[in-house]
Amino acid sequence: MISILHSIGMTDAMITSSVITILICAAAIFVSRHISVEDPAPLQNMVEMGIEKLHSFFSELMGEEMCRKYFPLVGTLFIYILICNYSGLLPFAGQAPGFQAPTSDINFPAGLALMVIILVQLIGIREHHGMGTYKRMIQPFVFILPLMLMDELAKPISLTFRLYGNTFGDEQVVDVLRELCPVLLPVVMQFLVVILALIQAVVFALLTAIYIGEAVEKETTLPIDQH
C-alpha cells in the first residue's frame, strides 16, 4: 500500500498528514454525534474547557466579533499543527515507511503558510467588500507601498521556516542525544520537545490571527475639531 502511494508521488509526510486529517475528521464526526448537554462525560468537559480557553485567548487578540467568525480557522490550524508536531514523537517516526511528521518536511509548512496567506487576502476583501483592505498598504504615505509589499511576501516565508526549522531542529537534536546518551538525555529532551511543539502550534495560529486582524482592520478617521 505504501509503495503504491509512493508511486503516485505521495511522500511519507503527505501520507502521514492525510492519515491525521482523516482521523481528525472521523473524531469530529464521532464526537459531534455523542455530545451530551444534560450529562456531559468528563472527557467532554475537559475538551470543552480547552476550547473555551483557546477561544478566550484568540478573542482577546482578535476581538469578540472577529473571533466568532474566524476562530474555527485558527483553532483548527492550532489542533492540526499540534497533532502533526506530536506525530514526530511517536516511535519509528521518520524511520518507518509512510510515517514522517508532516511539519518536518518543508513542503508541508510551505503549503500551509501559502494557504493561510491566500485565505487572509480573501478574508480582507470579504470584510471590506472589495479591494479596500489594501488601503493600509499606502497609508499614511504611498511611498511605503514597496515596504508593505515586501512585508506581505515575507509572511509566508516566515511562517514556513518558523515551523519547519523548529520541528526539524528538534528532531535532529533528539537523534544526536539518543546516540550520545541513550538513557536519560533523550527523555529530558523529549519533554522539552513536547512543550516546543505546543508553542510552535500556538505561534502559527497566533500569527494567522494577527494577519487576519490586519487584513480586516477598518480605516479610522480622526475626529474634526469644530471649534
Buried (B, 14 or more C-beta within 10 A) or exposed (E): EEEEBBEEEBBBBBBBBBBBBEEBEEEEEEEEEEEEEEEEEEEBEEBEEEEEEBBEBBBEBBEEEBBEBBBEBBBEBBBBBBBBBBBBBEEEBBEEEBBBBBBBBBEBBBBBBEEBBEBBBEBBBEBBEEEEBBEBBEEEEEEBEEEBEEEBEEBBEEBBBBBBEBBBEBBEBBEEBBEEEEEEBBEEBBEEBBEBBBEBBBBBBBBBBBBBBBBBBEEEEEEEEEE
